[in-house]
Amino acid sequence: MGEKKTTTTGEGLGFYKEYVAGMMAGLATVAVGHPFDTVKVKLQKHNTDVQGLRYKNGLHCASRILQTEGVKGLYRGATSSFLGMAFESSLMFGIYSQAKLFLRGTMPDDGPRPEIIVPSAMFGGAIISFVLCPTELVKCRMQIQGTDSLVPNFRRYKSPLDCAVQTVKNEGVTGIFRGGSATLLRECAGNAVFFTVYEYLRYHIHSRLEDSKLKDGYLVDMGIGVFTGGLGGIACWSAVLPFDVAKTIIQTSSDKATERNPFKVLSSIHKRAGIKGCYAGLGPTIVRAFPANAAAIVAWEFSMKMLGIKRD
């Protein structure tokens, strides 16, 4: 229980179905979570910078965006986010599932094992960090434009594509991968925490429902997905938010020679803004983590069921 298996029927296509289900999880994550992510990025940029407006909290930031830009302001940069997350989640869930099957080998399926979950999640996180880094750089640079922006008008990007093109033009190909180390650290550690919490919670809840009439109910499965995915998301982001703050600062800096070592960046932020600065954006991040990750897990599990991939 808690481990994934493909059915005998269509087993040859199971490999591809895992990736399709993961893509659906990514789309659900962005649709639900992007507005919270925009608030988080602006808090991280403004409240750790020595200049510009400092927001009181996430609600203050969100209200400023809604007053000046409307709802579309909360979805600034969503285009690159949808594309990136669809591909990233497809890879993450697919690689994680396949790695678990490989590492389990012939071992009995008697519950979640950290020696299988953690390396599988970290391996998937390492791979997707190379996809996420450039798409999140574009997303973050688009998000810090608009309301209360510190970016001069003459340096603002017209679209995500313009942002990507201008970044490569001005900083070279390596420029689009700025913040890669912070992204790698965040994804490896974050996914290990997320999938460990998710798998263990799911296993123990299903164990308690083993002899219950509720065991196979669709609404019950959805409720378990919401609960386990949501708590997994909160645990994940609580653990890795400082790396995310460092990534935002590195990726949105206009200085080509800016420090790119995430630990040195965090040290600088700590000296300037204390531990609170290292956790800038914590409020909207935690508020976002539960619904966004719950949506991802529900979409993933529902898609697997529709595609004929069974889970014990």
C-alpha positions as CSV (number, residue, x, y, z in Angstrom):
1,M,0.0,0.0,0.0
2,G,1.3,3.5,-0.8
3,E,3.4,2.2,-3.7
4,K,2.3,2.4,-7.3
5,K,1.8,-0.5,-9.7
6,T,0.7,-0.7,-13.3
7,T,-2.1,-3.0,-14.3
8,T,-1.5,-6.0,-16.5
9,T,-3.9,-4.5,-19.1
10,G,-2.0,-1.8,-21.0
11,E,1.2,-2.5,-19.0
12,G,3.3,-1.5,-22.0
13,L,1.8,1.9,-22.0
14,G,2.1,2.4,-18.2
15,F,5.5,4.1,-18.6
16,Y,4.0,6.9,-20.7
17,K,0.8,7.2,-18.7
18,E,2.8,8.1,-15.6
19,Y,4.1,11.1,-17.4
20,V,0.7,12.2,-18.7
21,A,-0.8,12.0,-15.2
22,G,2.2,14.1,-13.9
23,M,1.5,16.7,-16.5
24,M,-2.1,17.0,-15.3
25,A,-0.8,17.5,-11.8
26,G,1.4,20.4,-13.0
27,L,-1.4,22.2,-14.7
28,A,-3.6,21.9,-11.6
29,T,-0.8,23.2,-9.5
30,V,-0.4,26.4,-11.6
31,A,-4.1,27.1,-12.0
32,V,-4.6,27.0,-8.2
33,G,-1.3,28.2,-6.9
34,H,0.1,30.9,-9.3
35,P,-1.6,33.9,-7.6
36,F,-0.1,33.0,-4.3
37,D,3.3,32.5,-6.0
38,T,3.2,36.0,-7.5
39,V,2.6,37.4,-4.0
40,K,5.4,35.3,-2.6
41,V,7.9,36.4,-5.3
42,K,7.1,40.1,-4.8
43,L,7.5,39.8,-1.1
44,Q,10.8,38.0,-1.5
45,K,12.0,40.8,-3.9
46,H,10.8,43.8,-2.1
47,N,11.2,42.8,1.6
48,T,14.8,41.7,1.2
49,D,15.9,44.6,-0.9
50,V,17.4,47.7,0.6
51,Q,15.2,50.0,-1.6
52,G,11.6,50.2,-2.6
53,L,8.3,49.6,-0.9
54,R,8.1,47.0,1.8
55,Y,4.9,45.1,2.2
56,K,3.4,44.5,5.6
57,N,2.3,41.0,4.7
58,G,1.0,38.9,1.9
59,L,-2.5,40.3,2.2
60,H,-1.1,43.9,1.8
61,C,0.8,42.8,-1.3
62,A,-2.2,41.0,-2.9
63,S,-4.5,44.0,-2.3
64,R,-1.9,46.3,-3.9
65,I,-1.8,44.1,-7.0
66,L,-5.6,43.8,-7.2
67,Q,-6.1,47.6,-6.8
68,T,-3.6,48.5,-9.6
69,E,-3.7,45.5,-12.0
70,G,-6.7,43.5,-11.2
71,V,-6.8,39.7,-11.1
72,K,-4.6,39.4,-14.2
73,G,-1.8,40.9,-12.1
74,L,-1.8,37.9,-9.9
75,Y,-1.3,35.7,-13.0
76,R,1.6,37.7,-14.3
77,G,4.2,35.2,-15.7
78,A,1.7,32.4,-15.7
79,T,2.4,31.5,-19.4
80,S,5.9,30.3,-18.7
81,S,4.7,28.8,-15.4
82,F,2.0,26.6,-17.1
83,L,4.5,25.4,-19.8
84,G,7.3,24.8,-17.2
85,M,5.1,23.1,-14.6
86,A,3.4,20.9,-17.1
87,F,6.7,19.6,-18.4
88,E,8.3,19.6,-14.9
89,S,5.5,17.7,-13.2
90,S,5.3,15.2,-16.0
91,L,9.0,14.5,-15.5
92,M,8.9,14.6,-11.7
93,F,6.0,12.3,-11.2
94,G,7.1,10.0,-14.0
95,I,10.7,9.7,-12.9
96,Y,9.7,9.3,-9.3
97,S,7.3,6.5,-10.1
98,Q,9.8,4.7,-12.4
99,A,12.7,5.1,-9.9
100,K,10.6,3.6,-7.1
101,L,9.7,0.6,-9.2
102,F,13.4,0.2,-10.1
103,L,14.7,0.5,-6.5
104,R,12.0,-1.7,-5.1
105,G,12.9,-4.5,-7.4
106,T,11.7,-7.8,-5.9
107,M,11.2,-6.5,-2.4
108,P,7.7,-7.1,-0.9
109,D,5.2,-4.3,-1.3
110,D,4.6,-3.9,2.5
111,G,4.5,-0.1,2.8
112,P,6.5,3.0,2.1
113,R,10.3,2.7,2.5
114,P,12.4,5.8,3.0
115,E,15.4,4.2,1.3
116,I,13.2,4.0,-1.8
117,I,11.2,7.2,-1.5
118,V,14.0,9.6,-0.7
119,P,16.5,8.8,-3.5
120,S,13.7,8.5,-6.0
121,A,12.3,11.9,-5.1
122,M,15.8,13.5,-5.0
123,F,16.7,12.0,-8.4
124,G,13.5,13.3,-9.9
125,G,14.1,16.7,-8.3
126,A,17.7,16.9,-9.6
127,I,16.5,16.2,-13.2
128,I,13.6,18.7,-13.2
129,S,15.7,21.5,-11.7
130,F,17.3,21.9,-15.1
131,V,13.8,22.5,-16.6
132,L,12.6,24.6,-13.8
133,C,15.5,27.0,-13.6
134,P,15.0,28.8,-16.9
135,T,11.2,28.8,-16.8
136,E,11.2,30.1,-13.2
137,L,13.8,32.8,-14.0
138,V,11.4,34.1,-16.7
139,K,8.4,33.7,-14.4
140,C,10.1,35.6,-11.5
141,R,11.3,38.4,-13.8
142,M,7.8,38.9,-15.2
143,Q,6.3,38.8,-11.7
144,I,8.4,41.6,-10.2
145,Q,7.2,43.9,-12.9
146,G,3.9,45.7,-12.5
147,T,2.7,46.9,-9.1
148,D,5.3,48.8,-7.0
149,S,8.0,47.5,-9.3
150,L,11.7,48.4,-8.7
151,V,12.3,47.7,-12.4
152,P,12.6,50.8,-14.6
153,N,10.1,51.1,-17.5
154,F,12.8,51.0,-20.1
155,R,14.1,47.6,-18.8
156,R,10.7,45.8,-18.6
157,Y,9.8,42.8,-20.7
158,K,6.9,42.8,-23.1
159,S,6.2,39.1,-22.7
160,P,7.8,35.8,-21.3
161,L,9.3,35.2,-24.7
162,D,10.8,38.7,-24.8
163,C,12.2,38.1,-21.3
164,A,13.9,34.8,-22.4
165,V,15.3,36.3,-25.6
166,Q,16.6,39.5,-23.8
167,T,18.1,37.4,-21.0
168,V,20.1,35.2,-23.4
169,K,21.0,38.3,-25.5
170,N,22.3,40.2,-22.5
171,E,23.7,37.4,-20.3
172,G,24.4,34.6,-22.7
173,V,23.0,31.1,-22.6
174,T,24.3,30.6,-19.0
175,G,22.2,33.6,-18.0
176,I,19.0,31.7,-18.4
177,F,20.3,29.2,-15.9
178,R,21.1,31.7,-13.3
179,G,20.0,30.4,-9.9
180,G,20.6,26.8,-10.9
181,S,22.3,25.7,-7.7
182,A,19.5,27.1,-5.5
183,T,16.9,25.5,-7.7
184,L,18.8,22.1,-7.5
185,L,19.0,22.3,-3.7
186,R,15.3,23.3,-3.4
187,E,14.0,20.6,-5.7
188,C,16.1,17.7,-4.2
189,A,15.3,18.5,-0.6
190,G,11.8,19.6,-1.2
191,N,10.6,16.6,-3.2
192,A,12.2,14.2,-0.7
193,V,10.2,15.9,2.1
194,F,7.0,16.1,0.1
195,F,6.9,12.5,-1.1
196,T,7.9,11.1,2.2
197,V,5.1,12.9,4.0
198,Y,2.6,12.1,1.3
199,E,3.4,8.4,1.0
200,Y,3.5,7.8,4.8
201,L,0.2,9.7,5.5
202,R,-1.5,8.0,2.5
203,Y,-0.4,4.6,3.7
204,H,-1.5,5.0,7.3
205,I,-4.9,6.5,6.4
206,H,-5.6,3.7,3.9
207,S,-4.5,1.2,6.5
208,R,-7.1,2.5,9.0
209,L,-9.8,2.3,6.3
210,E,-8.8,-1.2,5.2
211,D,-12.0,-2.8,6.6
212,S,-14.3,0.2,6.1
213,K,-17.0,0.6,3.6
214,L,-15.4,4.0,2.8
215,K,-12.3,2.3,1.4
216,D,-13.2,2.5,-2.3
217,G,-15.3,5.7,-2.3
218,Y,-14.3,8.3,-4.9
219,L,-14.9,11.3,-2.5
220,V,-12.9,9.6,0.2
221,D,-10.0,9.1,-2.2
222,M,-10.2,12.7,-3.2
223,G,-10.3,13.8,0.5
224,I,-7.3,11.7,1.3
225,G,-5.5,13.2,-1.7
226,V,-6.3,16.7,-0.6
227,F,-5.2,16.0,3.0
228,T,-2.0,14.2,2.2
229,G,-1.0,16.4,-0.7
230,G,-1.7,19.6,1.2
231,L,0.3,18.6,4.3
232,G,3.1,17.3,2.1
233,G,3.2,20.7,0.4
234,I,3.3,22.6,3.7
235,A,6.1,20.3,5.0
236,C,8.1,20.7,1.8
237,W,8.0,24.5,1.6
238,S,8.6,25.0,5.3
239,A,11.8,23.1,4.8
240,V,13.1,24.7,1.6
241,L,11.8,28.3,1.6
242,P,15.2,29.8,2.3
243,F,16.6,28.2,-0.9
244,D,13.6,29.6,-2.8
245,V,14.3,33.1,-1.4
246,A,17.9,32.9,-2.5
247,K,16.8,31.7,-5.9
248,T,14.5,34.7,-6.4
249,I,17.2,37.2,-5.4
250,I,19.7,35.6,-7.7
251,Q,17.3,35.3,-10.7
252,T,15.8,38.8,-10.4
253,S,19.0,40.8,-9.9
254,S,19.9,43.2,-12.7
255,D,23.6,42.8,-11.9
256,K,25.3,40.3,-14.1
257,A,28.0,39.8,-11.5
258,T,25.6,39.2,-8.7
259,E,26.5,36.5,-6.2
260,R,25.1,33.1,-7.3
261,N,26.1,31.0,-4.3
262,P,22.8,30.4,-2.5
263,F,24.5,30.1,1.0
264,K,26.3,33.4,0.5
265,V,23.1,35.1,-0.7
266,L,21.2,33.8,2.4
267,S,24.1,35.0,4.7
268,S,23.8,38.4,3.1
269,I,20.0,38.5,3.5
270,H,20.4,37.3,7.2
271,K,22.7,40.2,7.9
272,R,20.4,42.7,6.3
273,A,16.9,41.4,7.3
274,G,17.5,38.6,9.9
275,I,15.9,35.2,9.8
276,K,12.6,36.8,8.8
277,G,14.3,37.9,5.5
278,C,15.3,34.3,4.8
279,Y,11.7,33.3,5.1
280,A,10.3,36.2,3.2
281,G,7.0,35.2,1.6
282,L,6.3,32.5,4.2
283,G,2.7,33.5,4.6
284,P,1.5,33.2,1.0
285,T,3.8,30.2,0.4
286,I,2.1,28.2,3.2
287,V,-1.3,29.4,2.1
288,R,-0.5,28.4,-1.4
289,A,1.2,25.1,-0.5
290,F,-1.9,23.3,0.8
291,P,-4.4,24.0,-2.1
292,A,-1.8,23.8,-4.9
293,N,-0.2,20.5,-3.8
294,A,-3.6,19.1,-2.9
295,A,-4.8,19.9,-6.4
296,A,-1.6,18.3,-7.8
297,I,-2.1,15.0,-5.9
298,V,-5.8,14.8,-6.6
299,A,-5.2,15.5,-10.4
300,W,-2.4,13.0,-10.4
301,E,-4.3,10.2,-8.7
302,F,-7.5,10.9,-10.7
303,S,-5.5,10.9,-14.0
304,M,-3.8,7.6,-13.1
305,K,-7.2,6.1,-12.3
306,M,-8.6,7.3,-15.6
307,L,-5.6,6.0,-17.5
308,G,-5.9,2.6,-15.9
309,I,-2.9,2.8,-13.5
310,K,-3.9,1.2,-10.3
311,R,-2.5,1.9,-6.8
312,D,-2.8,-0.4,-3.8
